[in-house]
Every structure is written in C-alpha cells, then in structure tokens.
Amino acid sequence: MYAIDSMLLSNKMPSCPVATTERHRKPSLAILALCLLISGCTSSPDRSLQGLTNAVDPSLRAAAMAAESNHDYQGAIQHLSTLYQHHRENREIAIALARNLRYAGQGQTAADLMQTTLAEDARNPDLLLELGKDYLAADRISLAAATLTRARDAAPDRWEILSTLAVALDTEGHSAEARTALTRANELAPDNPVVLNNLALSEAVSGHLDKAIEILEHAVDLPSATAQTRENLALLLAMKGDTRQAEKLDRHDLSEEMTRANTQIFQQWAKDLR
C-alpha cells in the first residue's frame, strides 16, 4: 500500500487487503504489487485546512476542517465547493477541494480542478503535487509521473514531491529511479512514516524482501508508526514465511474476522513456500 500524503492510492478499503486477494494462493511480487496498488486505508490524521486564512469565511472553513478530520469527505467537498465559488483565486481552497475529491474517489474530477487552477500558475509546486496525486488516484500513471517531475523541477528539495513521484515511477517499472527519489526524500525527512513505507515497498517490489522488512521493522518502532506500516510489514513477513509474526501484527489493528482470513492465507503461503 503506497502512501500519498495521509491516504493511499485508493481509500475504498478499510484495512490491509490481503484477505481480498484470497484467490491468489502462492506469494509473489505480483501479489504484493496488486495489494499495494489497488487497496487503501487512512493511516494518519488527515491534513487539516490550517493553510486557509481565518479571514476566509471562518464558519465554512471550520466546518470543512471538521468534516475532513472526521473522514466525511462529501461534507468537506460541499463546504469547500461553497468556499471555492466565492474565492476562486485562493490556491489553498482549490487544493483542499481537490484533495477531498480525491479522498472521495473522484480523482479525475480533482485533476480537472487542478488543471483549471494551474492555468494561472503553471509552475506552482503545490498545485503540481496535488495534480500528480489526483492523476495517481485516477490511475493515469504516465500523466502523474510527468506532472510530479515538473513539481520536482520546481521544488527539488520537497520530500513529499519526491516520495509521490517515486510511487508513479515504481508503478511504471522504473524501480531504480524510484529508489533514488525515495533515498533523497529520506535524507530530507528522516524517519518520515510515508517515506519509509514507500521506500520499503519499492525495495520489496524490486525483489529485495529482506531489506524491505528491515526498513519497516525500523519504522514500526518509531513513535510515528501507523496501522498502515504494521499491515505492510505483516504482508512482507507473510511473504517471507513468518506467519506467526504477521498474524501478531495483524491483531494489533484488524478485526478478528479480518485477522482470521489473513492468517489462513498466510498459512497457505507458508505451505507453498515449503
């Protein structure tokens, strides 16, 4: 599950998706890539709307902040749409609206909004970053990579741009370039959970399973460790055959039903590896 800000590439699934791929019985990097790219859950508190000035319709601003914080993305979209109608020149409002559209599964609509906003500020790295995320959410990977490359060129030392660009590069099969971007992102933001998550999964997709596990084992020991980090580590441990530890990690965050389902798949994977 690659992370782009506080969300994954899709937010339709509530937890680690191993159990949703039950038809796949033998562990492989293809399974890992499938799990990483099609599923999702929230993993850390959503970015607030603190960037919006208090002078801009404070009641609507507060309502939008509360809705996004509570994962009520449709409610946030409603409030932000009203703000946007009155303040189309405000970049922060446009980005916040696009972000919540993306969270609500409307990646292409979000991208269309960002394209309109970029027409007046074509080199703005914040707008380009959001547009790149929107393209990723809409599964338009080539456009995402091109857009995020523009964002990197405009702001080469922004860890979030580098990390998100790496997701697009990995998805296109440019693993070495992705790891270069993630290594630089990790230098700029050491022990950042999003960067470590994506760096580990990039290593795993490239076949470096032990290194990926080492990175995530470090990540889960950090105060910033999230459910997403633990679930991804469980998946990688299961692929290696350590089903006991994978099940232990699953129980930390998942329901009993989901844990049992995942454990059955983990055990089958272990048999296939013998």
N, C-alpha and C positions, 0 to 999 in steps of 0.2 A: 504494500500500500504506500505508494509515493505520496508525499505531503506537499501541498502548495498552500502556503500560509497555514491557517488553522484547520483547513479542510483537506480531504483527499481529492483524487480526480473525480470522484462521484460521491455524493452524500446520500445515496439511497439505501445503503445498508447500515445497520446499527452497530456492527461488530465485525471481528475478524472473520473473513468469508470462507475459511477452509471448508466448513460443512456445506457450503453452497456448491462445491465442486465435487460432490460425492462420486460422480460417475468416473472421476479420474482416480484410479487406484494406485498407480505407480508414481512415486515422487520424481519430479523432473524440473529442470529450469523452466520448461514451458508452462508447467502448472504454476510455478512461482510467478512468472510474468503475468499469467492470467489473473491470479489473485491480486497482484499489485496494481494492475491497470484497470480492472473493471469494478472494483468494490470500494467501499469507503465508509468512514465514520468521522465524527468530530473527535478531535484528540486533545485540544487545549482550548482555553477560553477564546471565544471569537474576538477578533479585533474590534475594539469599540469605535465609536464615532467621535472620539475626542478631537479629531482634526477639524471638526466643524465648529466654527466660532459660535460662542454662546449668543452672539447678537443675531444669528440667523434663526429666526422662528424657534425660540428656545423650547416651547412646548412640543412642537413636532419633532425637534431634534431629540429631546428626551424620550419621546415615545418610540422613535426609531431605534435609539440605543437600547432601550429596554426590550424591544421585540427581537433585535438581533441577539442580544445576550441570552434570551430565552429560547433561541433557535426557532423563533416564529418569523421565518424569512418572508412569508407572504405579507404579514403585518408590517414588517420593516419596509418591504417594497412599496406598500401602499403609502406609508408616511413619507418615504424618500421620494416617491414619484411626485407627491404634492410639493415637497421642497424643491425638487428639480424644475418643476413647471415655473416656479417663481424665481429661481436662481440658477438659470442655465449656465451662467458664466462661472459658477463655483465648481472647481475641479474636485474638491473633496466630496461634494454631494454626488457628483457623477460617478466617482469611483465607488462610493459606498452603495449606490443604487446598483451598479454593475456587479459588485461583489455579492450582494444579496440575491440578485437574479441568478448568478452562478450557483450560489448555495442552494437555491430552489430548483436547480436542474435546468435552468434556461440559459445555458452557456452562449448560444448563438445570439439570443436577444441582448445579452450583456455585451457581446463583442460588437454588435451593431451600434449600441450606445457609445462604446468607447471609440469606435471609428468616427462617429459624428463629433465627439469631443476632441479627438486628435486632429481633426481638420484645421483647428485653430491653434494647435500647439503640438506640432508633429514630432518634436524631439523630447517631449516631457517623459522622463524615465518612469514616473509613477503611472502615467496613463498607459505607456507601453507595457509595463509589467502587468497591469490588470488585464489589458487586451490579450497578452500572452497566456495568462491563466484562463481567460474566457475561451480562447481557442483550444486549450488543452481540455477543458471541460466539454467542449463541443466536439472533441475528437478530430480536430483539424490540426494534426500534429505538425505538418510542414509549415503552415502559417504561424503556429505557435513558436516554432524554432526560429523562424525568420524574424518575427516580432521581438522575441526575447533577445536575439542577437543585437537588434537595434537598441534595445534597452541597455544591454551590457556596454555597447559602444558609447552610449550617452552617460552611463554611470558605472564605470568598470569596477568600482570597489563596493558595490552593494551586494551583500551576501545573499539576500533574498532573490535578487535577479539571477545570480549565478546558480543558486540551488534550483530555481524553477527552470532555467534554461537546461540544466542537466537532465531534468525529467524528460523534456522534449527530445534531447539528444539521445538519451538511453532508449526512448521509445522508437526512435528512428534507427537504432542499431549502432549509433556512434558512441560505443561504451568508453573508449579511451578519452575522447573529448569530454564526455560527461564527468568522468572521474577527475579530470584536470580542473574542470569548473568547480566541482564539489570540494576538492582539496583546497582550492583558493578560498571558497566560501567558509570552510572550516578554519582556515587561518584568520579570516576576518571576524568570525563569530565562533570562537572555540566553545565546544560543548553545547552548541545550539541543538535542541532536540530535532528540529526539522532537518537540519543539515546532516546530522549523524544518521538519522533514519534513512535519508535518501542516499547517503554515501554507502551505508551498509547494503542496501538493496541493489545499488548499482554494482557493487562487488559480487553479490550473490548471482545476479543475472549474468554476470560475466564468468561465472563458474568458480569464484573464489569464496566458497562457502565458509571455510574456517575463519577467514579474515572478516567476513560479514558478521559472523556470530561474535567475534571478538569486539567489533565496534559496537554492536547492540548490547553486549554484556556490560560494556563500559557505560553505555547510555542509560540502561535501566538502573544503574547505581547512582545516577545523578538526581539531585532534588527535583529537577525539571522533567523527570521520566513520566511518560504518559501511557495510557492504556494502549495506544497505537504502537508504541515502542515495544511493550511487552508482548503484544499479539504478534508482531512481526518476528520477534525473537523466538516465540513459540513455534511459528511456522518453519523458521530456519532450523531449529533444533529437531523438529519432527522430520525434516528432510534429511538430516544427518543420522536419524535413528534414535535420538534421545527422547523417546516418547514420554517418559516419566517427568522430566523437567518441563517439557512442552505442556503437559497436562497441568502441572503446578502453576505455570504462568497463566494458562487459560482461566483457571479457577479464580485468579485474582480479580478478573474484570468481567468475565462472561457469565451468563446464566447457566444453571446446572444442565438444562436441556442442550444448550449450545456446546458446553464443555463435553458432555457425553458424546454428542455427534462428532465433534472434532477428535476426541480420543479414539473412537472407532476407526476413523480414517488414519490417524497417526499409527495405530497398531497394524493396520493393513499395510501402510507404507513400510513399517519395520519388517514385516514378513517378506515383502517384495525385495527388500534390500539384502536379505539373507541368502 
